[in-house]
Amino acid sequence: MSNELVTRENNEGVKSFFLSLDRLALIMERLFTSRRPTLNGESFYTDKELSEKLKISRRSLQDYRNEGRIPYIQLGGKILYRSSDIEKLLEDGYKGKFK
């Protein structure tokens, strides 16, 4: 049994561990800085975000709005969609498998 002091400089396992912690801290910092605050616990999507999330065009979103198929909020020229409205819309449209 050795009484050698294990440090970041003389042990590759410890060095690798601390590098992983540094990467994790960087990722968490990016997550928290890109996170938008919510309003009364509700988060909102922009046109661009929702079209990417649903994998449909922004033009299709506009058609859905015009047809009254998708709820939205308009503030000035900005269109916003409540995340809870979108989740409900998707749940209501869910079709189970046929027998």
GROMACS elastic network, one bead per residue, 0.5 to 0.9 nm:
[ bonds ]
;  ai    aj funct       b0    kb
    2     5     6  0.87961   500
    5    10     6  0.87045   500
    6     9     6  0.82423   500
    6    10     6  0.65772   500
    6    11     6  0.63809   500
    6    14     6  0.79794   500
    7    10     6  0.55523   500
    7    11     6  0.61002   500
    7    14     6  0.68723   500
    7    15     6  0.78935   500
    8    11     6  0.57196   500
    8    12     6  0.72355   500
    8    13     6  0.82154   500
    8    14     6  0.53232   500
    8    16     6  0.84295   500
    8    17     6  0.88707   500
    8    18     6  0.76628   500
    9    12     6  0.76718   500
    9    14     6  0.82884   500
    9    15     6  0.67937   500
   10    14     6  0.83989   500
   10    15     6  0.81274   500
   11    14     6  0.54954   500
   11    15     6  0.61925   500
   11    16     6  0.86878   500
   12    16     6  0.59763   500
   12    17     6  0.84951   500
   13    16     6  0.51288   500
   13    17     6  0.61795   500
   13    18     6  0.87677   500
   14    17     6  0.50117   500
   14    18     6  0.62979   500
   14    19     6  0.86298   500
   15    18     6  0.53280   500
   15    19     6  0.62556   500
   15    20     6  0.87141   500
   16    19     6  0.50772   500
   16    20     6  0.62098   500
   16    21     6  0.87004   500
   17    20     6  0.51535   500
   17    21     6  0.63524   500
   17    22     6  0.87739   500
   18    22     6  0.61967   500
   18    23     6  0.86707   500
   19    22     6  0.50309   500
   19    23     6  0.62763   500
   19    24     6  0.86350   500
   20    23     6  0.51095   500
   20    24     6  0.61592   500
   20    25     6  0.86160   500
   21    24     6  0.50329   500
   21    25     6  0.61261   500
   21    26     6  0.86184   500
   22    25     6  0.51319   500
   22    26     6  0.62707   500
   22    27     6  0.87497   500
   23    26     6  0.51056   500
   23    27     6  0.62577   500
   23    28     6  0.86773   500
   24    27     6  0.51222   500
   24    28     6  0.61678   500
   24    29     6  0.85405   500
   25    28     6  0.51595   500
   25    29     6  0.60926   500
   25    30     6  0.86840   500
   26    29     6  0.50901   500
   26    30     6  0.63118   500
   26    31     6  0.87231   500
   27    30     6  0.51640   500
   27    31     6  0.62704   500
   27    32     6  0.87886   500
   28    32     6  0.62088   500
   28    33     6  0.85744   500
   29    32     6  0.52993   500
   29    33     6  0.61362   500
   29    34     6  0.85844   500
   30    33     6  0.52608   500
   30    34     6  0.60894   500
   30    35     6  0.85184   500
   31    34     6  0.53835   500
   31    35     6  0.61285   500
   32    35     6  0.51776   500
   32    36     6  0.83977   500
   33    36     6  0.79359   500
   36    43     6  0.79840   500
   36    44     6  0.89974   500
   37    41     6  0.86322   500
   37    42     6  0.89127   500
   37    43     6  0.74862   500
   38    41     6  0.52913   500
   38    42     6  0.52488   500
   38    44     6  0.76523   500
   39    42     6  0.51990   500
   39    43     6  0.65563   500
   39    44     6  0.86099   500
   40    43     6  0.85064   500
   42    82     6  0.69425   500
   42    83     6  0.70201   500
   42    84     6  0.73633   500
   43    81     6  0.85658   500
   43    82     6  0.61754   500
   43    83     6  0.57330   500
   43    84     6  0.79909   500
   44    80     6  0.60937   500
   44    81     6  0.53598   500
   44    83     6  0.54690   500
   44    84     6  0.86224   500
   45    48     6  0.78757   500
   45    49     6  0.56826   500
   45    50     6  0.56810   500
   45    79     6  0.86049   500
   45    80     6  0.56190   500
   45    81     6  0.50951   500
   45    82     6  0.64780   500
   45    83     6  0.66514   500
   46    49     6  0.51806   500
   46    50     6  0.61004   500
   46    51     6  0.84559   500
   46    78     6  0.79353   500
   46    79     6  0.63219   500
   46    81     6  0.64911   500
   47    50     6  0.53956   500
   47    51     6  0.60734   500
   47    52     6  0.86055   500
   47    58     6  0.63961   500
   47    61     6  0.74633   500
   47    62     6  0.87703   500
   47    78     6  0.85847   500
   47    79     6  0.64413   500
   47    80     6  0.67388   500
   47    81     6  0.77296   500
   48    51     6  0.52768   500
   48    52     6  0.62356   500
   48    53     6  0.86103   500
   48    57     6  0.86965   500
   48    58     6  0.67398   500
   49    52     6  0.52580   500
   49    53     6  0.61190   500
   49    54     6  0.86620   500
   50    54     6  0.59810   500
   50    55     6  0.80312   500
   50    56     6  0.83439   500
   50    58     6  0.83826   500
   50    61     6  0.84696   500
   50    81     6  0.78506   500
   50    86     6  0.89736   500
   51    54     6  0.52711   500
   51    55     6  0.55320   500
   51    56     6  0.50499   500
   51    57     6  0.56466   500
   51    58     6  0.56371   500
   51    59     6  0.89993   500
   51    60     6  0.84042   500
   51    61     6  0.70655   500
   52    56     6  0.67171   500
   52    57     6  0.78660   500
   52    58     6  0.87005   500
   53    56     6  0.80302   500
   54    57     6  0.87101   500
   56    59     6  0.82671   500
   56    60     6  0.64641   500
   56    61     6  0.74678   500
   57    60     6  0.51834   500
   57    61     6  0.66525   500
   57    62     6  0.88344   500
   58    61     6  0.50288   500
   58    62     6  0.63304   500
   58    63     6  0.87282   500
   59    63     6  0.62671   500
   59    64     6  0.86659   500
   60    64     6  0.61713   500
   60    65     6  0.86076   500
   61    64     6  0.50006   500
   61    65     6  0.62077   500
   61    66     6  0.86223   500
   61    70     6  0.78961   500
   62    65     6  0.50616   500
   62    66     6  0.61610   500
   62    67     6  0.85939   500
   63    66     6  0.50485   500
   63    67     6  0.60989   500
   63    68     6  0.85232   500
   63    69     6  0.85124   500
   64    67     6  0.51433   500
   64    68     6  0.60993   500
   64    70     6  0.55750   500
   64    71     6  0.87273   500
   65    68     6  0.50601   500
   65    69     6  0.60260   500
   65    70     6  0.53781   500
   65    71     6  0.68662   500
   65    72     6  0.72728   500
   66    69     6  0.77245   500
   66    70     6  0.86032   500
   67    70     6  0.79740   500
   68    71     6  0.70119   500
   69    89     6  0.88157   500
   70    81     6  0.85505   500
   70    85     6  0.81548   500
   70    86     6  0.77367   500
   70    89     6  0.75300   500
   71    81     6  0.68205   500
   71    82     6  0.79970   500
   71    85     6  0.67549   500
   71    86     6  0.79529   500
   71    89     6  0.88632   500
   72    79     6  0.66945   500
   72    80     6  0.57314   500
   72    82     6  0.70489   500
   72    85     6  0.84313   500
   73    78     6  0.81899   500
   73    79     6  0.57413   500
   73    80     6  0.50891   500
   73    81     6  0.62031   500
   73    82     6  0.79922   500
   74    77     6  0.66929   500
   74    78     6  0.56390   500
   74    80     6  0.63000   500
   74    81     6  0.88888   500
   75    78     6  0.51881   500
   75    79     6  0.65078   500
   75    80     6  0.78418   500
   76    79     6  0.81621   500
   81    84     6  0.86427   500
   81    85     6  0.72336   500
   81    86     6  0.72288   500
   82    85     6  0.52483   500
   82    86     6  0.64840   500
   82    87     6  0.87848   500
   83    86     6  0.51514   500
   83    87     6  0.61894   500
   83    88     6  0.86515   500
   84    87     6  0.50715   500
   84    88     6  0.61311   500
   84    89     6  0.85171   500
   85    88     6  0.51709   500
   85    89     6  0.60818   500
   85    90     6  0.86485   500
   86    89     6  0.50123   500
   86    90     6  0.61987   500
   86    91     6  0.85979   500
   87    90     6  0.51841   500
   87    91     6  0.61524   500
   87    92     6  0.86037   500
   88    91     6  0.50368   500
   88    92     6  0.60017   500
   88    93     6  0.84804   500
   89    92     6  0.52221   500
   89    93     6  0.62099   500
   89    94     6  0.87260   500
   90    93     6  0.51302   500
   90    94     6  0.62086   500
   91    94     6  0.51840   500
   91    95     6  0.87932   500
   92    95     6  0.84179   500
   95    98     6  0.87056   500
